[in-house]
Every structure is written in C-alpha cells, then in structure tokens.
Amino acid sequence: MISLSDTATPAAPEAMATEARAPTPAGAPSPGWRLAVSAMGVVFGDIGTSPLYALRETFAGHHPLAPDALHIMGVISLIFWSMMVVVTFKYVSVIMRADNRGAGGSLALLALVSGRGKVGRWTSGIVLLGVAATALFYGDAVITPAVSVLSAVEGITVAAPGFANWVLPVSVGILVGLFSIQRSGTARVGALFGPIMLVYFVAIAVLGVASIARTPAIVEALLPHHAIGFFVSDPLRAFLALGSVVLAVTGAEALYADMGHFGRNPIKVSWLFFVLPALLLNYMGQGALLMREGAAALHNPFFLLAPDGMRLPLVVLATLAATIASQAVISGTFSVTQQAIQLGFMPRLRIEHTNAATAGQIYVPLINWLMLAVVIVLVLAFRSVSHLTSAYGIAVTGAMLIDTCLLSVVLFKLWDWPAYRAAPLLGLFFLVDGAFFTANLTKIASGGWFPLAIGLAVFTVLTTWSKGRQLMVARMRETAIPMNVFIRSATSAATRVPGTAVYMTSSAIGVPHVLLHNLKHNGVLHDRIILLTVKIADEPYVAADERCSIEALGDGFHRMILRYGFVEEPDVPAALANVERCGASFRMMDTSFFLARQTLLPSAKPGMSIWREKLFAWMLRNAESAMEFFRLPTNRVVELGSQVEI
C-alpha cells in the first residue's frame, strides 16, 4: 500500500510564493491583465504551438485522410469541440475549481482527495492513480520540447527547401542551448515570454482570418453535425483521426498544473479572450487553405498561410514560441519533481535557486540533464515531427483520463454532488477522454511505447521509494525505545555538556536512532536536546502560526514538529530562529545538528521484491544530503550511520 500519511520524511521543493503586488499606477494595466498576459507565456506555450503540427498530422500522419470537404470540415469540427469540451469545459470550468488552496496539478489533486479522509478503502488505489498521472507527465515532458522545436525549425524548409539537411542539427543546437541556460534561471527572459506569445497569438489569428476571408464556408465547421457526419460516413478513419486531433489539446493539463502560479481567473481570461480565439481562427484558416489547395498544402499548412515574404519571420516567431513552450514544460517538470520529493515519492535531489527573491524559480540539475539526454535521443531517433507525433499523445490522454477519475472522487466525496448531477458530466468526460486514449493506443507500435516506457520507469521509481520509506519508518518504530524510559536512564548516566543538540528524525515517537548512537559513542548529552521532525501537510501552504509545535519532555528534552506545505521549502534554521517557547533563543554557533544516514541490510522476510530493495538502496545512497536539503549550517552538522532491515 502507498499512502501520503507516512511521507513526513525529507523533501524540500520550491514554494510557489505569492508575491506582494504594488498598487497599479494610473493608466497602467491592472494586475489581472498583466497576469493574464504572463500566463500566455507559461501556461499556453504547449497548446499554443499545436497549430504547427496538429492539423497537418491529422491529414498526412500515420493514418492519412483525403483533403476533401467531408474530412476537412469534420476534422476542424472535431478540433473545435475537443477544445471546448476538454479545455474550456473540463479544465477551465470544472477541474480548476478543485484547487488545493490555490495549487493545481495531479499531485495537488491527489493530496487533496487523499487528505480529506472521505475515500476510505479506495485511498490506496487513488494514490496509485495520482502517481501514474505524474509518471505519465514525465513521459509527455520529454516529448514536448522535441516536437515543439522540431516542428518550428522544419518550417524553414517551406521558405528554403535546401535547408532540410540542417533541421536536425539546428534543432539539437536549440535544445542544448535551452537546457544549458536553466542553471542561470528564467527570471530575466520570463518577463518577455508573455509579450512574445501575445505577438505570436495575434499573428496566427491574423493569418487565419486572411485565409478564412477567402473561403468563408469553413466557418460552418463549428457546427457539431460536421464532426458527427465524419463519424457516420467514415467511422474507422474518424476514430483513428482522434489520435492526431488530440494534439490540438495537448497542454490542457498545464492550465491546472500552473494554477498556483497565476490563479484561476487570469488563466480563464487568457484562454477565453486570447488563446482560444487565436487557435480557432488559425485552425479554420488552415482548413480553408486545404479546401482551396488540397494535397498541395499538406506539406506544412501552418507556414503556407503566410505570404512568401513573411514565412521566414513566421519561422523565427514560431521558433521563439516553441522554445517558450519547451521552457514552460521544463520548469513544470522541476516543480512536479519538487512536489514529488516533498510528498515522499522521490529521494532528495539537489535543488538550486535561480532567483533569491522568488522561491518558485528553481533548477534541478539531475532532472535537467536527464531530460536533455532523452530529448536528443528522441530527435535523432525519430528525425521528423511526423514520426515524433506517433509517440505524442498517449501520455497526455492517459493523464487526462486519470484526472477525470480523480475528479469523480472530488465530485462525489468532497463536493457531495448527487448522482443525477455528477453522472452526466463525468459520462461526457470519460467518453471524450476514453475515445482519445483508445485512439492513441493504436500508435503504441509506431512510437507510443516510448512515453509509456518513460512513465513505467518513473512510476517504478516513485512507488519503490514511497514503499521503501514506509518500510524503513515501520522498522524503526518497531525498535523504538519509549522516550520517558530513555530520559530516566540516560540523564543519570551521561555527562551534560553546554549547548543545544538538534536530532533530526522522521518519526515523532520514540528515541531517534541517531541519539542512541551519539550517546553510545560519545557518552554525553547537551543541556538542551531537540527531537525535530519535519512533516509535510496535504496542503500547499501551512500558516505561520501552525508551523511549529513543541512538547517539553523534561530534563532539557523537547520534541518539536515543523510543518510545511508540499510546495513550501523547509528551512530549519529559519524556523528555529522564530521559536520562542523552548527556553533561550537558538544561536547557530551553539547548536549542533545530528543526522542519521541509514544503510540497508537484507531481511529474512523482505518487505518488497529483491530488485526493488536494491533499487531503493541505490536511491537511498545517492539521495541529496539532508544538510543541504534542510538548509542546515555546514559547520554545525554531525552525521552518524545506522543500519536498518527492510
């Protein structure tokens, strides 16, 4: 069983800090509109660049369609209604209301539904679903940069066909440069993301309007009977086309995941008033182009919308937009990683702060370089967007389907909706998500296996670490000595020395093993002893007045619990500086921190498979030091080893 209740062990992700906003000067845009523009640069990068390849792959991909009126009108209708049902209705109108104190995303939703105590015996299955959605996110995250950048760079072959041999090297160069600058942070260029994407959306809307004006009949595609007619006339091809149509809504889950950064209203405004109209106009413009020119426009309808003299600038703008879309996915991966660490699904990893003023801007070196390696392998192995899109979509649709499963728990258990109200809504979402996911299963043999393999590997890591930590905590609790017994025996036998000793322990009961080892080897006790446990709540933030709880155990012993939200960053010295109910104030030069580093021993009755034990042991050995994770002063830390059987 996997649960969130025993994950109080180390994890220090980033805080999605809410910055104080200064008063808006006269004549300046309101903060809401500024956030809406900023959201376009972070939230909508992925879905915003989908016109580069979505419609083309529907007609010229692995299941090509004839560019006739039936198929063109049917596909445009499917794209429009997919955006309306999946993005507008499901995510913007419904799921984004299921926020965990402002935070969104699969892990935030998982923490919300599993932390309310209303799901009973279903908790384990719900946690597994949430972990699976997170694992699939990683599978999608490595494909998005490859597809976005490669599709933009391929556009230059429309203006300069001789450039075809340079598409792969230039794409790899852009990706290497993009991942290489992550260490320096995105604070400076981040301010440009929103305006650039605003220009991009205006440009693709204008190109779409110009094409629609020449073939206004394409507007009729917004009527649902064209999508229905497509399925009635050609059901098999219509079903297979869903595997490419879903490319138009990839990135929809980012709206929910990034809600903690911008809030629901700015994202809603951006989508309804900027992004949705621009995407819709561009897709209809591409459809109008296909109506006029047929197969001649299938090579790259997005770039062929522009006049000859404007195609090269459009390639540059699209490349910038694709880079921004990739940046958003990379930053999102860092945030998901820190949440997974904080909730106890990943070992501690090195997390660097790229902006001292904004805690949410982080850099995770291991994740960054692993992603770059996988993305380059993808580009060089698949070599074209058409081949890459065969691997794209299955992870996204799987995550969307799981989101609907978690939403059903929210509707019935948290919001107490009656069946007559929830069932039709969930039925629609399951029908659409199930159709998209099933259609994408047909692409497994031609590349869809890749994100599934990535997701399976990540799922194995997440569940193995969570299970291993639970087993370790359980074993240590079994051998724990009652605190009152220890205090009576130790205080009479040990020598007391001046200062404060802080013993970090994952369990808030019993005597920490590191304290026993220190007493055994050194035979001394400090005047003040703090048994400190850091606990992670099922909420993104914990109020300052709920941060610390202290229990006096007598003879200078105190048990202290520090609580943090799963998007906050534990800073033990800073928390101790604010403690006023534990004797004299804490001075770091008089305080020693004692940490335990566990070594696993084989057990006669192993708690999980041998190969999983070995994987857990390897992760445990290579986890980031708790000293840096909890921001402990390097010259005040003592680390002692202990052995544990699992």
Disulfide bonds with the S-S distance in Angstrom:
none
